[in-house]
Structure formats: C-alpha cells, structure tokens
C-alpha cells in the first residue's frame, strides 16, 4: 500500500529498486555502481579483477554472455543492475 498511497519506502525494497518502480525516467542501463553498498562494490571490483573466478556468481546474477575480460563491462553492468534491483 505504500506505493499506492505515496507513503514511505517498503522495508523489503532497496531505495534503487523503489525508484525504478515509481520513476519511469530511471534508465536501468544508466545506473551507476556508486549506488552499491560497500559489500556490493567489493563484489563488483572482485569480479572486475577476476571474472572467470566468479563465474557462478555472475551467472547467478543473470548474465548470459561470455565470462571473460573482453566482456567485463557487460558482465559487471548486469551484476550491478541485478544487485540494485534484487540486492545481494
């Protein structure tokens, strides 16, 4: 009911996920990694340094492409969007 009545943010949603739901002008492809929590930033940086070592995590966050350094921006972008919407 909070969303319908313009009330406070439901506690089960992260602020970024809430904004995506209520603001049609939020573009998922433009979400920045600086919106991540410290733990999520650490995971993102670790993936950036060694994507093949985090293949299961990457695939678990919805990336369906090739996991390698050549596709690192696509990989971390997908993980970032997933973290922002669903949480870690």
Chimera marker file (.cmm) of the C-alpha trace (Angstrom):
<marker_set name="trace">
<marker id="1" x="0.000" y="0.000" z="0.000" r="1" g="1" b="0" radius="0.5"/>
<marker id="2" x="2.944" y="2.343" z="0.495" r="1" g="1" b="0" radius="0.5"/>
<marker id="3" x="3.500" y="2.615" z="-3.263" r="1" g="1" b="0" radius="0.5"/>
<marker id="4" x="-0.173" y="3.278" z="-3.973" r="1" g="1" b="0" radius="0.5"/>
<marker id="5" x="-0.595" y="5.845" z="-1.219" r="1" g="1" b="0" radius="0.5"/>
<marker id="6" x="2.734" y="7.628" z="-1.817" r="1" g="1" b="0" radius="0.5"/>
<marker id="7" x="3.820" y="6.521" z="1.638" r="1" g="1" b="0" radius="0.5"/>
<marker id="8" x="7.239" y="5.550" z="2.977" r="1" g="1" b="0" radius="0.5"/>
<marker id="9" x="9.516" y="3.101" z="1.203" r="1" g="1" b="0" radius="0.5"/>
<marker id="10" x="8.545" y="-0.504" z="1.918" r="1" g="1" b="0" radius="0.5"/>
<marker id="11" x="11.288" y="-2.091" z="4.012" r="1" g="1" b="0" radius="0.5"/>
<marker id="12" x="11.665" y="-5.091" z="1.721" r="1" g="1" b="0" radius="0.5"/>
<marker id="13" x="12.810" y="-2.898" z="-1.202" r="1" g="1" b="0" radius="0.5"/>
<marker id="14" x="16.125" y="-1.155" z="-1.613" r="1" g="1" b="0" radius="0.5"/>
<marker id="15" x="15.879" y="2.553" z="-2.453" r="1" g="1" b="0" radius="0.5"/>
<marker id="16" x="17.159" y="1.966" z="-6.005" r="1" g="1" b="0" radius="0.5"/>
<marker id="17" x="14.577" y="-0.735" z="-6.707" r="1" g="1" b="0" radius="0.5"/>
<marker id="18" x="11.839" y="1.536" z="-5.369" r="1" g="1" b="0" radius="0.5"/>
<marker id="19" x="12.965" y="4.381" z="-7.642" r="1" g="1" b="0" radius="0.5"/>
<marker id="20" x="12.914" y="2.075" z="-10.671" r="1" g="1" b="0" radius="0.5"/>
<marker id="21" x="9.317" y="1.113" z="-9.823" r="1" g="1" b="0" radius="0.5"/>
<marker id="22" x="7.969" y="4.625" z="-9.336" r="1" g="1" b="0" radius="0.5"/>
<marker id="23" x="10.008" y="6.716" z="-11.777" r="1" g="1" b="0" radius="0.5"/>
<marker id="24" x="9.642" y="5.789" z="-15.436" r="1" g="1" b="0" radius="0.5"/>
<marker id="25" x="12.555" y="8.109" z="-16.312" r="1" g="1" b="0" radius="0.5"/>
<marker id="26" x="15.081" y="5.929" z="-14.425" r="1" g="1" b="0" radius="0.5"/>
<marker id="27" x="17.063" y="4.144" z="-17.118" r="1" g="1" b="0" radius="0.5"/>
<marker id="28" x="18.409" y="0.811" z="-15.943" r="1" g="1" b="0" radius="0.5"/>
<marker id="29" x="21.381" y="0.983" z="-18.338" r="1" g="1" b="0" radius="0.5"/>
<marker id="30" x="22.489" y="4.252" z="-16.748" r="1" g="1" b="0" radius="0.5"/>
<marker id="31" x="22.517" y="3.032" z="-13.150" r="1" g="1" b="0" radius="0.5"/>
<marker id="32" x="25.914" y="3.580" z="-11.602" r="1" g="1" b="0" radius="0.5"/>
<marker id="33" x="27.968" y="1.248" z="-9.458" r="1" g="1" b="0" radius="0.5"/>
<marker id="34" x="28.404" y="4.078" z="-6.932" r="1" g="1" b="0" radius="0.5"/>
<marker id="35" x="24.832" y="3.319" z="-5.800" r="1" g="1" b="0" radius="0.5"/>
<marker id="36" x="26.029" y="-0.029" z="-4.462" r="1" g="1" b="0" radius="0.5"/>
<marker id="37" x="26.671" y="-0.780" z="-0.811" r="1" g="1" b="0" radius="0.5"/>
<marker id="38" x="30.317" y="-1.258" z="0.259" r="1" g="1" b="0" radius="0.5"/>
<marker id="39" x="29.933" y="-5.049" z="0.143" r="1" g="1" b="0" radius="0.5"/>
<marker id="40" x="28.358" y="-4.914" z="-3.304" r="1" g="1" b="0" radius="0.5"/>
<marker id="41" x="31.132" y="-2.595" z="-4.531" r="1" g="1" b="0" radius="0.5"/>
<marker id="42" x="33.699" y="-5.065" z="-3.236" r="1" g="1" b="0" radius="0.5"/>
<marker id="43" x="31.998" y="-7.901" z="-5.111" r="1" g="1" b="0" radius="0.5"/>
<marker id="44" x="31.844" y="-5.809" z="-8.295" r="1" g="1" b="0" radius="0.5"/>
<marker id="45" x="35.541" y="-4.922" z="-8.029" r="1" g="1" b="0" radius="0.5"/>
<marker id="46" x="36.464" y="-8.533" z="-7.368" r="1" g="1" b="0" radius="0.5"/>
<marker id="47" x="34.501" y="-9.611" z="-10.453" r="1" g="1" b="0" radius="0.5"/>
<marker id="48" x="36.227" y="-6.905" z="-12.485" r="1" g="1" b="0" radius="0.5"/>
<marker id="49" x="39.641" y="-8.244" z="-11.418" r="1" g="1" b="0" radius="0.5"/>
<marker id="50" x="38.878" y="-11.943" z="-11.969" r="1" g="1" b="0" radius="0.5"/>
<marker id="51" x="35.641" y="-12.622" z="-13.859" r="1" g="1" b="0" radius="0.5"/>
<marker id="52" x="36.328" y="-16.299" z="-14.515" r="1" g="1" b="0" radius="0.5"/>
<marker id="53" x="36.883" y="-16.893" z="-10.797" r="1" g="1" b="0" radius="0.5"/>
<marker id="54" x="33.377" y="-15.537" z="-10.129" r="1" g="1" b="0" radius="0.5"/>
<marker id="55" x="31.601" y="-17.287" z="-12.972" r="1" g="1" b="0" radius="0.5"/>
<marker id="56" x="28.931" y="-18.911" z="-10.776" r="1" g="1" b="0" radius="0.5"/>
<marker id="57" x="28.157" y="-15.602" z="-9.059" r="1" g="1" b="0" radius="0.5"/>
<marker id="58" x="27.987" y="-13.788" z="-12.396" r="1" g="1" b="0" radius="0.5"/>
<marker id="59" x="25.639" y="-16.353" z="-13.902" r="1" g="1" b="0" radius="0.5"/>
<marker id="60" x="23.585" y="-16.327" z="-10.701" r="1" g="1" b="0" radius="0.5"/>
<marker id="61" x="23.031" y="-12.599" z="-11.196" r="1" g="1" b="0" radius="0.5"/>
<marker id="62" x="21.579" y="-13.146" z="-14.659" r="1" g="1" b="0" radius="0.5"/>
<marker id="63" x="24.499" y="-12.611" z="-17.040" r="1" g="1" b="0" radius="0.5"/>
<marker id="64" x="24.136" y="-14.942" z="-20.025" r="1" g="1" b="0" radius="0.5"/>
<marker id="65" x="27.101" y="-13.880" z="-22.140" r="1" g="1" b="0" radius="0.5"/>
<marker id="66" x="30.723" y="-14.930" z="-22.265" r="1" g="1" b="0" radius="0.5"/>
<marker id="67" x="32.506" y="-14.513" z="-18.930" r="1" g="1" b="0" radius="0.5"/>
<marker id="68" x="35.917" y="-13.086" z="-19.728" r="1" g="1" b="0" radius="0.5"/>
<marker id="69" x="37.859" y="-9.810" z="-19.609" r="1" g="1" b="0" radius="0.5"/>
<marker id="70" x="36.724" y="-8.863" z="-23.099" r="1" g="1" b="0" radius="0.5"/>
<marker id="71" x="33.111" y="-8.643" z="-21.892" r="1" g="1" b="0" radius="0.5"/>
<marker id="72" x="33.809" y="-7.232" z="-18.422" r="1" g="1" b="0" radius="0.5"/>
<marker id="73" x="31.671" y="-4.090" z="-18.840" r="1" g="1" b="0" radius="0.5"/>
<marker id="74" x="28.646" y="-6.124" z="-19.919" r="1" g="1" b="0" radius="0.5"/>
<marker id="75" x="29.287" y="-8.569" z="-17.089" r="1" g="1" b="0" radius="0.5"/>
<marker id="76" x="29.628" y="-6.001" z="-14.323" r="1" g="1" b="0" radius="0.5"/>
<marker id="77" x="26.734" y="-3.987" z="-15.750" r="1" g="1" b="0" radius="0.5"/>
<marker id="78" x="24.388" y="-6.945" z="-15.484" r="1" g="1" b="0" radius="0.5"/>
<marker id="79" x="25.570" y="-7.777" z="-11.977" r="1" g="1" b="0" radius="0.5"/>
<marker id="80" x="25.218" y="-4.127" z="-10.908" r="1" g="1" b="0" radius="0.5"/>
<marker id="81" x="21.650" y="-3.869" z="-12.195" r="1" g="1" b="0" radius="0.5"/>
<marker id="82" x="20.789" y="-7.150" z="-10.506" r="1" g="1" b="0" radius="0.5"/>
<marker id="83" x="22.317" y="-6.024" z="-7.199" r="1" g="1" b="0" radius="0.5"/>
<marker id="84" x="20.474" y="-2.726" z="-7.340" r="1" g="1" b="0" radius="0.5"/>
<marker id="85" x="17.126" y="-4.319" z="-8.048" r="1" g="1" b="0" radius="0.5"/>
<marker id="86" x="17.257" y="-7.529" z="-6.052" r="1" g="1" b="0" radius="0.5"/>
<marker id="87" x="20.053" y="-6.943" z="-3.566" r="1" g="1" b="0" radius="0.5"/>
<marker id="88" x="22.937" y="-9.285" z="-2.885" r="1" g="1" b="0" radius="0.5"/>
<link id1="1" id2="2" r="1" g="1" b="0" radius="0.2"/>
<link id1="2" id2="3" r="1" g="1" b="0" radius="0.2"/>
<link id1="3" id2="4" r="1" g="1" b="0" radius="0.2"/>
<link id1="4" id2="5" r="1" g="1" b="0" radius="0.2"/>
<link id1="5" id2="6" r="1" g="1" b="0" radius="0.2"/>
<link id1="6" id2="7" r="1" g="1" b="0" radius="0.2"/>
<link id1="7" id2="8" r="1" g="1" b="0" radius="0.2"/>
<link id1="8" id2="9" r="1" g="1" b="0" radius="0.2"/>
<link id1="9" id2="10" r="1" g="1" b="0" radius="0.2"/>
<link id1="10" id2="11" r="1" g="1" b="0" radius="0.2"/>
<link id1="11" id2="12" r="1" g="1" b="0" radius="0.2"/>
<link id1="12" id2="13" r="1" g="1" b="0" radius="0.2"/>
<link id1="13" id2="14" r="1" g="1" b="0" radius="0.2"/>
<link id1="14" id2="15" r="1" g="1" b="0" radius="0.2"/>
<link id1="15" id2="16" r="1" g="1" b="0" radius="0.2"/>
<link id1="16" id2="17" r="1" g="1" b="0" radius="0.2"/>
<link id1="17" id2="18" r="1" g="1" b="0" radius="0.2"/>
<link id1="18" id2="19" r="1" g="1" b="0" radius="0.2"/>
<link id1="19" id2="20" r="1" g="1" b="0" radius="0.2"/>
<link id1="20" id2="21" r="1" g="1" b="0" radius="0.2"/>
<link id1="21" id2="22" r="1" g="1" b="0" radius="0.2"/>
<link id1="22" id2="23" r="1" g="1" b="0" radius="0.2"/>
<link id1="23" id2="24" r="1" g="1" b="0" radius="0.2"/>
<link id1="24" id2="25" r="1" g="1" b="0" radius="0.2"/>
<link id1="25" id2="26" r="1" g="1" b="0" radius="0.2"/>
<link id1="26" id2="27" r="1" g="1" b="0" radius="0.2"/>
<link id1="27" id2="28" r="1" g="1" b="0" radius="0.2"/>
<link id1="28" id2="29" r="1" g="1" b="0" radius="0.2"/>
<link id1="29" id2="30" r="1" g="1" b="0" radius="0.2"/>
<link id1="30" id2="31" r="1" g="1" b="0" radius="0.2"/>
<link id1="31" id2="32" r="1" g="1" b="0" radius="0.2"/>
<link id1="32" id2="33" r="1" g="1" b="0" radius="0.2"/>
<link id1="33" id2="34" r="1" g="1" b="0" radius="0.2"/>
<link id1="34" id2="35" r="1" g="1" b="0" radius="0.2"/>
<link id1="35" id2="36" r="1" g="1" b="0" radius="0.2"/>
<link id1="36" id2="37" r="1" g="1" b="0" radius="0.2"/>
<link id1="37" id2="38" r="1" g="1" b="0" radius="0.2"/>
<link id1="38" id2="39" r="1" g="1" b="0" radius="0.2"/>
<link id1="39" id2="40" r="1" g="1" b="0" radius="0.2"/>
<link id1="40" id2="41" r="1" g="1" b="0" radius="0.2"/>
<link id1="41" id2="42" r="1" g="1" b="0" radius="0.2"/>
<link id1="42" id2="43" r="1" g="1" b="0" radius="0.2"/>
<link id1="43" id2="44" r="1" g="1" b="0" radius="0.2"/>
<link id1="44" id2="45" r="1" g="1" b="0" radius="0.2"/>
<link id1="45" id2="46" r="1" g="1" b="0" radius="0.2"/>
<link id1="46" id2="47" r="1" g="1" b="0" radius="0.2"/>
<link id1="47" id2="48" r="1" g="1" b="0" radius="0.2"/>
<link id1="48" id2="49" r="1" g="1" b="0" radius="0.2"/>
<link id1="49" id2="50" r="1" g="1" b="0" radius="0.2"/>
<link id1="50" id2="51" r="1" g="1" b="0" radius="0.2"/>
<link id1="51" id2="52" r="1" g="1" b="0" radius="0.2"/>
<link id1="52" id2="53" r="1" g="1" b="0" radius="0.2"/>
<link id1="53" id2="54" r="1" g="1" b="0" radius="0.2"/>
<link id1="54" id2="55" r="1" g="1" b="0" radius="0.2"/>
<link id1="55" id2="56" r="1" g="1" b="0" radius="0.2"/>
<link id1="56" id2="57" r="1" g="1" b="0" radius="0.2"/>
<link id1="57" id2="58" r="1" g="1" b="0" radius="0.2"/>
<link id1="58" id2="59" r="1" g="1" b="0" radius="0.2"/>
<link id1="59" id2="60" r="1" g="1" b="0" radius="0.2"/>
<link id1="60" id2="61" r="1" g="1" b="0" radius="0.2"/>
<link id1="61" id2="62" r="1" g="1" b="0" radius="0.2"/>
<link id1="62" id2="63" r="1" g="1" b="0" radius="0.2"/>
<link id1="63" id2="64" r="1" g="1" b="0" radius="0.2"/>
<link id1="64" id2="65" r="1" g="1" b="0" radius="0.2"/>
<link id1="65" id2="66" r="1" g="1" b="0" radius="0.2"/>
<link id1="66" id2="67" r="1" g="1" b="0" radius="0.2"/>
<link id1="67" id2="68" r="1" g="1" b="0" radius="0.2"/>
<link id1="68" id2="69" r="1" g="1" b="0" radius="0.2"/>
<link id1="69" id2="70" r="1" g="1" b="0" radius="0.2"/>
<link id1="70" id2="71" r="1" g="1" b="0" radius="0.2"/>
<link id1="71" id2="72" r="1" g="1" b="0" radius="0.2"/>
<link id1="72" id2="73" r="1" g="1" b="0" radius="0.2"/>
<link id1="73" id2="74" r="1" g="1" b="0" radius="0.2"/>
<link id1="74" id2="75" r="1" g="1" b="0" radius="0.2"/>
<link id1="75" id2="76" r="1" g="1" b="0" radius="0.2"/>
<link id1="76" id2="77" r="1" g="1" b="0" radius="0.2"/>
<link id1="77" id2="78" r="1" g="1" b="0" radius="0.2"/>
<link id1="78" id2="79" r="1" g="1" b="0" radius="0.2"/>
<link id1="79" id2="80" r="1" g="1" b="0" radius="0.2"/>
<link id1="80" id2="81" r="1" g="1" b="0" radius="0.2"/>
<link id1="81" id2="82" r="1" g="1" b="0" radius="0.2"/>
<link id1="82" id2="83" r="1" g="1" b="0" radius="0.2"/>
<link id1="83" id2="84" r="1" g="1" b="0" radius="0.2"/>
<link id1="84" id2="85" r="1" g="1" b="0" radius="0.2"/>
<link id1="85" id2="86" r="1" g="1" b="0" radius="0.2"/>
<link id1="86" id2="87" r="1" g="1" b="0" radius="0.2"/>
<link id1="87" id2="88" r="1" g="1" b="0" radius="0.2"/>
</marker_set>
